[in-house]
Amino acid sequence: MRHNTDGKRIYAIGDIHGCIDDLENMQTRIASDLLMRPHPDPLIIYLGDYCDRGPDSRAVVENLIGQKSGTLPSQFLFGNHDKQFLDFLGDPEKPATDRYHWLDGPLGGTATIRSYVGDMPAADDRGVLRDRFAQSVPEAHLDFLKNTVLHVNIGSYLFVHAGIRPGVPLADQVLHDLIWIREPFLEDPRDHGVVVVHGHTVVGEVENRGNRIDVDTGAVFGGRLSCLVLEDDEQWVLEEEGLMPSLVRPHFDD
């Protein structure tokens, strides 16, 4: 199957989760790649989950707002952690999942609050925490998160935070699946009509299954921030030492 990117060179960056140093290093790496290999129509796509768990979610959001007015065109996808950020401001008592509240350790919301307010306020009342948090979040940061998109379709590629419900037309996909799904999407070997480029599920290295490519290599968990580079039929991973081929490993190889 041949692929196309509508004449663009696309840089797709996985889940950042407050890892500002990794983000800035990757942006420098992209700029260096474009300097060495100029292209008339580059595009950076950020795959969502900009906040939570990592050291400086506020700095990450501030950086990405700057990218919107920068020289390189960029698209910003909506992730489940970005939704949790907004949901907490709307209803601080609402659980983020059926097991956890956003402030519980596994979801990392407290790290986001600290990045905006400094030391975590000594308050058991979630409403008090929400009010302190809301006072510290610039309106521009809220506007940025609210104006991210659920998916971007370019040529033969679909970019989305978590994945899609197999067999369901794109127009009928629901928000929860686009930002939360794992199974049955991850192990589904069928041709989706597009190659789905996504993050959300942490893998040890960029995982190219042919019908989907997972770019979340766990920067916030001691892994690294990864960037997939797509240019028509060519698929690379942008490493520190340069471009490395992103080799397809089909589902049946496991």
Disulfide bonds with the S-S distance in Angstrom:
none
